Amino acid sequence: MKTNRKLVLFAIIALTMSFSSMKAEDTYNIVPAMSSIQVLGTSTLHAWKMNSNSIISTAKVNNNTQIVSSVFQVATNSLKSTEGSMMDNIAHKAMKMKNFPAIIFTIQSDKVNATNKTGFEGTVTGNLMIAGVSKPISIPVNVTYLVNNMIKVEGNQPLKMTDFGIKPPTAMFGAIKSGDEVHVAFLLVFKK
């Protein structure tokens, strides 16, 4: 009887120690003032760029390298062109902003490729929804540990508008045409 009690007590202590040694997941919230997304494209007239720092996101991270869950959301109308409001209106209409007011990326998994003292390189995989069309995508990222419990996530991903049901915009009665491929560059800063 004493042996059974000792075994039960030992099992309880061992389980408690193993659970206490597991690092709880940390929640990181985006710092919009330090974060930005750029969409870079071309047209028959010139290269163009749209920017936004109106990003909503929270990430749950284990052991400072494993993303447990994260959703990124950018309001479509927050994407502003360096070419002015006419370009904004054309782009927002092409992205079907009235029906789909946000661009959403939901991370489903991640893979760490290389680590060092200052951060790590990896790939995040998830679903990207633009203009109501959701596609699986893998994005290479560089993560840097910053001071004050902050992390910086950077990446660049080429996309085709037509993959998301977006007809590349035109202007001047079709005389100016956007290229189908765009590059989405992001710099995201999160704070624990």
Backbone as CSV, one residue per row, in Angstrom:
resi,resn,N_x,N_y,N_z,CA_x,CA_y,CA_z,C_x,C_y,C_z
1,MET,0.819,-1.183,0.000,0.000,0.000,0.000,0.866,1.251,0.000
2,LYS,1.939,1.233,0.851,2.835,2.371,0.892,3.550,2.526,-0.444
3,THR,3.867,1.411,-1.103,4.554,1.457,-2.384,3.659,2.110,-3.427
4,ASN,2.358,1.773,-3.429,1.421,2.376,-4.380,1.298,3.880,-4.161
5,ARG,1.243,4.296,-2.894,1.165,5.728,-2.583,2.412,6.453,-3.072
6,LYS,3.572,5.824,-2.861,4.813,6.432,-3.302,4.833,6.566,-4.833
7,LEU,4.363,5.528,-5.541,4.311,5.591,-6.999,3.359,6.683,-7.481
8,VAL,2.210,6.804,-6.863,1.239,7.833,-7.241,1.819,9.213,-6.961
9,LEU,2.427,9.390,-5.801,3.039,10.662,-5.441,4.166,11.012,-6.423
10,PHE,4.989,10.019,-6.767,6.073,10.230,-7.717,5.503,10.627,-9.086
11,ALA,4.455,9.956,-9.523,3.832,10.266,-10.821,3.278,11.686,-10.825
12,ILE,2.641,12.104,-9.739,2.097,13.464,-9.647,3.219,14.491,-9.699
13,ILE,4.293,14.246,-8.963,5.432,15.174,-8.953,6.067,15.235,-10.342
14,ALA,6.246,14.100,-10.978,6.862,14.067,-12.307,6.007,14.816,-13.329
15,LEU,4.691,14.613,-13.298,3.805,15.326,-14.212,3.824,16.830,-13.949
16,THR,3.792,17.198,-12.697,3.829,18.624,-12.344,5.107,19.266,-12.843
17,MET,6.231,18.579,-12.654,7.510,19.134,-13.105,7.553,19.242,-14.625
18,SER,7.007,18.262,-15.329,7.063,18.314,-16.784,6.166,19.425,-17.315
19,PHE,5.000,19.632,-16.695,4.131,20.719,-17.134,4.725,22.075,-16.795
20,SER,5.377,22.200,-15.661,5.948,23.493,-15.286,7.171,23.832,-16.122
21,SER,7.838,22.808,-16.671,9.007,23.096,-17.505,8.607,23.476,-18.926
22,MET,7.367,23.200,-19.315,6.893,23.594,-20.639,6.669,25.094,-20.650
23,LYS,7.166,25.759,-21.661,6.988,27.201,-21.747,5.586,27.486,-22.266
24,ALA,4.901,28.341,-21.564,3.573,28.735,-22.004,3.694,29.566,-23.271
25,GLU,2.630,29.581,-24.033,2.684,30.396,-25.238,2.567,31.870,-24.867
26,ASP,3.302,32.668,-25.596,3.293,34.108,-25.393,2.429,34.747,-26.464
27,THR,1.721,35.804,-26.091,0.897,36.538,-27.044,1.613,37.818,-27.443
28,TYR,1.739,38.013,-28.740,2.345,39.215,-29.289,1.276,39.974,-30.071
29,ASN,1.198,41.278,-29.846,0.263,42.132,-30.576,1.048,43.038,-31.516
30,ILE,0.474,43.295,-32.665,1.160,44.126,-33.649,1.251,45.571,-33.156
31,VAL,2.326,46.232,-33.531,2.518,47.661,-33.248,2.334,48.373,-34.593
32,PRO,1.105,48.854,-34.888,0.834,49.423,-36.215,1.754,50.580,-36.604
33,ALA,2.115,51.428,-35.663,2.963,52.581,-35.982,4.353,52.169,-36.455
34,MET,4.773,50.942,-36.134,6.098,50.455,-36.533,6.008,49.400,-37.639
35,SER,4.803,49.153,-38.149,4.575,48.089,-39.124,4.043,48.668,-40.425
36,SER,4.322,47.980,-41.520,3.804,48.439,-42.807,3.730,47.282,-43.797
37,ILE,2.827,47.464,-44.747,2.706,46.545,-45.871,2.742,47.390,-47.129
38,GLN,3.504,46.942,-48.117,3.582,47.619,-49.409,3.199,46.636,-50.498
39,VAL,2.411,47.115,-51.446,2.094,46.346,-52.642,2.771,47.085,-53.790
40,LEU,3.670,46.390,-54.463,4.456,46.989,-55.548,4.057,46.349,-56.869
41,GLY,3.734,47.196,-57.848,3.312,46.671,-59.137,3.832,47.499,-60.284
42,THR,3.457,47.099,-61.488,3.875,47.797,-62.700,2.644,48.099,-63.542
43,SER,2.817,49.007,-64.477,1.785,49.280,-65.474,2.481,49.663,-66.768
44,THR,1.693,49.869,-67.812,2.284,50.273,-69.088,2.829,51.698,-69.025
45,LEU,2.465,52.455,-67.964,2.937,53.824,-67.808,4.111,53.941,-66.836
46,HIS,4.004,53.284,-65.679,5.033,53.410,-64.644,4.845,52.336,-63.571
47,ALA,5.857,52.189,-62.741,5.736,51.326,-61.562,4.855,52.042,-60.544
48,TRP,4.155,51.293,-59.719,3.294,51.901,-58.715,3.458,51.197,-57.385
49,LYS,3.017,51.888,-56.322,3.169,51.354,-54.972,1.963,51.781,-54.134
50,MET,1.482,50.858,-53.308,0.430,51.161,-52.336,0.952,50.762,-50.963
51,ASN,0.633,51.557,-49.947,1.113,51.326,-48.584,-0.047,51.269,-47.600
52,SER,0.176,50.547,-46.504,-0.757,50.562,-45.377,0.007,50.241,-44.099
53,ASN,-0.375,50.915,-43.030,0.089,50.500,-41.702,-1.104,50.270,-40.794
54,SER,-2.269,50.104,-41.418,-3.498,49.797,-40.696,-3.663,48.274,-40.659
55,ILE,-2.881,47.650,-39.791,-2.812,46.192,-39.719,-3.298,45.752,-38.349
56,ILE,-4.140,44.743,-38.338,-4.609,44.159,-37.082,-4.058,42.743,-37.024
57,SER,-3.386,42.407,-35.925,-2.850,41.056,-35.799,-2.444,40.759,-34.365
58,THR,-2.638,39.517,-33.996,-2.137,38.965,-32.739,-1.529,37.612,-33.076
59,ALA,-0.384,37.320,-32.493,0.279,36.038,-32.734,0.534,35.344,-31.405
60,LYS,0.271,34.068,-31.359,0.608,33.252,-30.197,1.829,32.427,-30.579
61,VAL,2.890,32.542,-29.746,4.184,31.950,-30.080,4.674,31.089,-28.925
62,ASN,5.169,29.874,-29.230,5.794,28.982,-28.249,7.296,29.025,-28.427
63,ASN,8.019,29.030,-27.324,9.482,28.933,-27.342,10.160,29.952,-28.244
64,ASN,9.537,31.077,-28.441,10.059,32.165,-29.278,10.312,31.789,-30.731
65,THR,9.930,30.586,-31.157,10.157,30.218,-32.559,8.968,29.528,-33.208
66,GLN,8.014,29.042,-32.465,6.900,28.326,-33.081,5.629,29.162,-32.980
67,ILE,5.070,29.528,-34.140,3.830,30.284,-34.161,2.686,29.295,-33.994
68,VAL,1.934,29.459,-32.911,0.810,28.571,-32.631,-0.395,28.997,-33.447
69,SER,-0.664,30.295,-33.472,-1.771,30.807,-34.268,-1.558,32.286,-34.533
70,SER,-2.054,32.727,-35.661,-1.972,34.145,-35.986,-2.882,34.448,-37.160
71,VAL,-3.498,35.618,-37.088,-4.318,36.129,-38.178,-3.899,37.569,-38.422
72,PHE,-3.671,37.912,-39.683,-3.322,39.274,-40.088,-4.480,39.813,-40.900
73,GLN,-4.859,41.037,-40.626,-5.949,41.651,-41.359,-5.566,43.075,-41.731
74,VAL,-5.749,43.410,-43.008,-5.486,44.761,-43.504,-6.770,45.249,-44.168
75,ALA,-7.255,46.403,-43.736,-8.437,46.991,-44.370,-8.061,47.389,-45.796
76,THR,-8.845,46.923,-46.755,-8.554,47.201,-48.158,-8.477,48.707,-48.417
77,ASN,-9.385,49.469,-47.802,-9.387,50.918,-48.044,-8.211,51.633,-47.391
78,SER,-7.434,50.933,-46.574,-6.251,51.549,-45.966,-5.050,51.513,-46.910
79,LEU,-5.130,50.715,-47.971,-4.055,50.691,-48.967,-4.133,51.976,-49.784
80,LYS,-3.095,52.789,-49.680,-3.066,54.092,-50.353,-1.900,54.136,-51.326
81,SER,-2.187,54.671,-52.509,-1.193,54.749,-53.561,-0.365,56.021,-53.450
82,THR,0.851,55.937,-53.918,1.690,57.135,-54.019,1.257,57.967,-55.220
83,GLU,0.360,57.421,-56.052,-0.115,58.113,-57.253,-1.386,58.909,-57.022
84,GLY,-1.989,58.823,-55.818,-3.166,59.630,-55.519,-4.460,58.850,-55.464
85,SER,-5.532,59.563,-55.182,-6.819,58.939,-54.895,-7.447,58.255,-56.111
86,MET,-7.159,58.719,-57.327,-7.711,58.052,-58.504,-7.210,56.606,-58.576
87,MET,-5.916,56.425,-58.340,-5.337,55.071,-58.311,-5.947,54.257,-57.170
88,ASP,-6.136,54.896,-56.003,-6.751,54.204,-54.861,-8.123,53.662,-55.248
89,ASN,-8.950,54.511,-55.845,-10.308,54.113,-56.209,-10.308,52.961,-57.203
90,ILE,-9.426,53.013,-58.193,-9.344,51.940,-59.194,-8.920,50.630,-58.527
91,ALA,-7.899,50.699,-57.666,-7.404,49.484,-56.993,-8.446,48.918,-56.032
92,HIS,-9.096,49.766,-55.239,-10.106,49.291,-54.282,-11.278,48.642,-55.009
93,LYS,-11.687,49.211,-56.136,-12.771,48.622,-56.923,-12.344,47.252,-57.463
94,ALA,-11.109,47.150,-57.969,-10.605,45.876,-58.502,-10.571,44.795,-57.424
95,MET,-10.291,45.210,-56.158,-10.236,44.246,-55.050,-11.607,43.991,-54.421
96,LYS,-12.656,44.522,-55.065,-14.042,44.292,-54.625,-14.239,44.692,-53.168
97,MET,-13.726,45.894,-52.841,-13.701,46.367,-51.465,-15.090,46.438,-50.825
98,LYS,-16.117,46.795,-51.581,-17.462,46.913,-50.985,-17.944,45.590,-50.414
99,ASN,-17.638,44.493,-51.077,-18.064,43.168,-50.597,-17.039,42.496,-49.698
100,PHE,-15.766,42.843,-49.885,-14.677,42.208,-49.137,-13.748,43.299,-48.604
101,PRO,-14.100,43.903,-47.469,-13.372,45.080,-46.978,-12.004,44.793,-46.374
102,ALA,-11.602,43.530,-46.289,-10.307,43.231,-45.659,-9.550,42.156,-46.441
103,ILE,-8.240,42.250,-46.364,-7.331,41.214,-46.846,-6.900,40.451,-45.603
104,ILE,-7.044,39.127,-45.617,-6.816,38.332,-44.402,-5.843,37.193,-44.695
105,PHE,-4.844,37.046,-43.839,-3.913,35.923,-43.909,-3.979,35.176,-42.584
106,THR,-4.333,33.897,-42.641,-4.429,33.060,-41.456,-3.320,32.014,-41.508
107,ILE,-2.425,32.070,-40.531,-1.316,31.119,-40.492,-1.807,29.767,-39.962
108,GLN,-1.431,28.712,-40.658,-1.781,27.362,-40.230,-0.578,26.591,-39.709
109,SER,0.605,26.910,-40.223,1.816,26.232,-39.741,3.032,27.092,-40.044
110,ASP,4.128,26.733,-39.401,5.380,27.419,-39.661,6.515,26.421,-39.620
111,LYS,7.613,26.813,-40.242,8.800,25.964,-40.253,10.006,26.867,-40.043
112,VAL,10.824,26.534,-39.071,12.040,27.294,-38.804,13.173,26.642,-39.588
113,ASN,13.859,27.429,-40.418,14.947,26.907,-41.239,16.313,27.110,-40.599
114,ALA,16.508,28.264,-39.947,17.802,28.570,-39.329,17.582,29.526,-38.166
115,THR,18.319,29.310,-37.075,18.205,30.191,-35.914,19.575,30.736,-35.540
116,ASN,19.557,31.869,-34.863,20.773,32.428,-34.269,20.354,33.267,-33.064
117,LYS,21.288,33.940,-32.432,20.974,34.710,-31.219,20.007,35.854,-31.476
118,THR,20.021,36.399,-32.672,19.210,37.587,-32.949,17.866,37.284,-33.593
119,GLY,17.600,36.016,-33.942,16.321,35.685,-34.555,16.356,34.383,-35.312
120,PHE,15.522,34.291,-36.322,15.467,33.076,-37.126,14.859,33.351,-38.494
121,GLU,15.125,32.427,-39.417,14.522,32.442,-40.744,13.578,31.260,-40.823
122,GLY,12.481,31.449,-41.511,11.543,30.350,-41.631,10.519,30.607,-42.726
123,THR,9.497,29.779,-42.711,8.412,29.868,-43.671,7.098,29.729,-42.924
124,VAL,6.155,30.615,-43.217,4.807,30.485,-42.661,3.876,30.056,-43.791
125,THR,2.987,29.145,-43.469,2.036,28.625,-44.442,0.632,28.859,-43.914
126,GLY,-0.227,29.285,-44.803,-1.605,29.540,-44.390,-2.477,29.868,-45.578
127,ASN,-3.606,30.498,-45.291,-4.550,30.891,-46.330,-4.592,32.409,-46.436
128,LEU,-4.444,32.896,-47.658,-4.524,34.319,-47.943,-5.823,34.573,-48.683
129,MET,-6.649,35.492,-48.140,-7.913,35.821,-48.780,-7.880,37.272,-49.248
130,ILE,-8.041,37.429,-50.562,-8.117,38.744,-51.187,-9.336,38.739,-52.099
131,ALA,-10.141,39.777,-52.020,-11.326,39.920,-52.875,-12.248,38.704,-52.775
132,GLY,-12.296,38.088,-51.613,-13.185,36.958,-51.380,-12.650,35.618,-51.843
133,VAL,-11.461,35.586,-52.431,-10.862,34.335,-52.900,-9.738,33.955,-51.946
134,SER,-9.801,32.724,-51.435,-8.800,32.237,-50.484,-7.895,31.220,-51.169
135,LYS,-6.591,31.402,-51.004,-5.603,30.509,-51.606,-4.566,30.113,-50.564
136,PRO,-4.119,28.836,-50.583,-3.003,28.452,-49.699,-1.712,29.080,-50.214
137,ILE,-0.862,29.484,-49.279,0.372,30.159,-49.660,1.436,29.915,-48.602
138,SER,2.686,29.824,-49.030,3.838,29.732,-48.121,4.706,30.958,-48.345
139,ILE,5.065,31.620,-47.245,5.804,32.881,-47.332,7.090,32.770,-46.516
140,PRO,8.258,32.999,-47.136,9.505,33.026,-46.365,9.560,34.298,-45.511
141,VAL,10.013,34.150,-44.261,10.095,35.291,-43.350,11.437,35.307,-42.626
142,ASN,11.856,36.503,-42.240,13.006,36.700,-41.360,12.471,37.333,-40.089
143,VAL,12.794,36.731,-38.956,12.330,37.233,-37.662,13.540,37.691,-36.862
144,THR,13.458,38.909,-36.322,14.537,39.479,-35.524,14.002,39.811,-34.139
145,TYR,14.738,39.383,-33.100,14.365,39.746,-31.736,14.826,41.172,-31.467
146,LEU,13.918,41.998,-30.977,14.233,43.384,-30.647,14.205,43.569,-29.136
147,VAL,14.592,44.736,-28.671,14.535,45.043,-27.242,13.077,45.215,-26.809
148,ASN,12.844,45.237,-25.504,11.518,45.482,-24.930,10.475,44.448,-25.347
149,ASN,10.877,43.177,-25.431,9.957,42.081,-25.764,9.253,42.282,-27.100
150,MET,9.995,42.781,-28.085,9.421,42.970,-29.413,10.133,42.070,-30.418
151,ILE,9.401,41.716,-31.477,9.979,40.965,-32.591,9.594,41.655,-33.894
152,LYS,10.492,41.560,-34.880,10.244,42.129,-36.201,10.171,40.972,-37.198
153,VAL,9.132,40.984,-38.025,8.938,39.954,-39.046,8.959,40.654,-40.400
154,GLU,9.860,40.202,-41.292,9.975,40.801,-42.616,9.850,39.729,-43.694
155,GLY,9.280,40.125,-44.818,9.172,39.203,-45.934,8.734,39.914,-47.192
156,ASN,8.753,39.166,-48.291,8.370,39.696,-49.594,7.817,38.523,-50.386
157,GLN,6.630,38.696,-50.962,6.002,37.584,-51.659,5.387,38.049,-52.973
158,PRO,5.764,37.429,-54.100,5.090,37.760,-55.363,3.713,37.083,-55.411
159,LEU,2.752,37.782,-55.983,1.400,37.259,-56.166,0.891,37.678,-57.532
160,LYS,-0.041,36.900,-58.070,-0.713,37.298,-59.304,-2.140,37.698,-58.945
161,MET,-2.548,38.864,-59.421,-3.902,39.336,-59.142,-4.946,38.347,-59.649
162,THR,-4.724,37.795,-60.830,-5.709,36.896,-61.428,-5.904,35.615,-60.605
163,ASP,-4.900,35.224,-59.803,-5.055,34.053,-58.934,-6.140,34.292,-57.888
164,PHE,-6.447,35.560,-57.606,-7.454,35.914,-56.623,-8.706,36.509,-57.268
165,GLY,-8.878,36.225,-58.549,-10.069,36.684,-59.256,-10.091,38.185,-59.505
166,ILE,-8.927,38.829,-59.437,-8.842,40.273,-59.662,-8.366,40.509,-61.091
167,LYS,-9.155,41.254,-61.830,-8.740,41.648,-63.175,-7.782,42.820,-63.009
168,PRO,-6.550,42.705,-63.536,-5.611,43.823,-63.394,-6.255,45.127,-63.879
169,PRO,-6.222,46.153,-63.018,-6.909,47.409,-63.342,-6.360,48.099,-64.589
170,THR,-7.243,48.869,-65.210,-6.870,49.691,-66.351,-7.340,51.128,-66.083
171,ALA,-6.784,52.056,-66.833,-7.198,53.460,-66.741,-7.133,54.076,-68.138
172,MET,-7.686,55.249,-68.264,-7.672,55.985,-69.533,-8.230,55.117,-70.667
173,PHE,-9.415,54.533,-70.397,-10.117,53.713,-71.380,-9.280,52.547,-71.887
174,GLY,-8.469,51.974,-70.993,-7.667,50.801,-71.324,-6.277,51.112,-71.849
175,ALA,-5.954,52.400,-72.015,-4.631,52.767,-72.527,-3.531,52.449,-71.520
176,ILE,-3.860,52.518,-70.228,-2.902,52.191,-69.171,-3.368,50.896,-68.515
177,LYS,-2.503,49.898,-68.472,-2.851,48.595,-67.914,-1.851,48.196,-66.837
178,SER,-2.375,47.684,-65.721,-1.502,47.154,-64.662,-1.008,45.775,-65.048
179,GLY,0.209,45.459,-64.620,0.705,44.100,-64.784,-0.020,43.178,-63.812
180,ASP,-0.077,41.902,-64.138,-0.773,40.925,-63.298,-0.009,40.641,-62.006
181,GLU,1.324,40.610,-62.062,2.113,40.262,-60.874,2.388,41.486,-60.007
182,VAL,2.211,41.294,-58.705,2.576,42.306,-57.716,3.488,41.653,-56.691
183,HIS,4.213,42.474,-55.950,5.039,41.990,-54.845,4.503,42.613,-53.569
184,VAL,4.244,41.778,-52.580,3.791,42.259,-51.285,4.990,42.182,-50.332
185,ALA,5.437,43.345,-49.877,6.559,43.428,-48.945,5.995,43.871,-47.596
186,PHE,6.450,43.231,-46.532,5.934,43.597,-45.213,7.023,43.667,-44.180
187,LEU,6.828,44.572,-43.249,7.671,44.727,-42.075,6.674,44.854,-40.916
188,LEU,6.637,43.851,-40.063,5.674,43.801,-38.969,6.415,43.743,-37.641
189,VAL,6.049,44.601,-36.725,6.660,44.614,-35.401,5.590,44.226,-34.394
190,PHE,5.925,43.235,-33.562,5.010,42.739,-32.530,5.629,42.974,-31.145
191,LYS,4.769,43.216,-30.174,5.221,43.385,-28.797,4.468,42.423,-27.899
192,LYS,5.251,41.784,-26.989,4.674,40.832,-26.040,3.926,41.598,-24.967
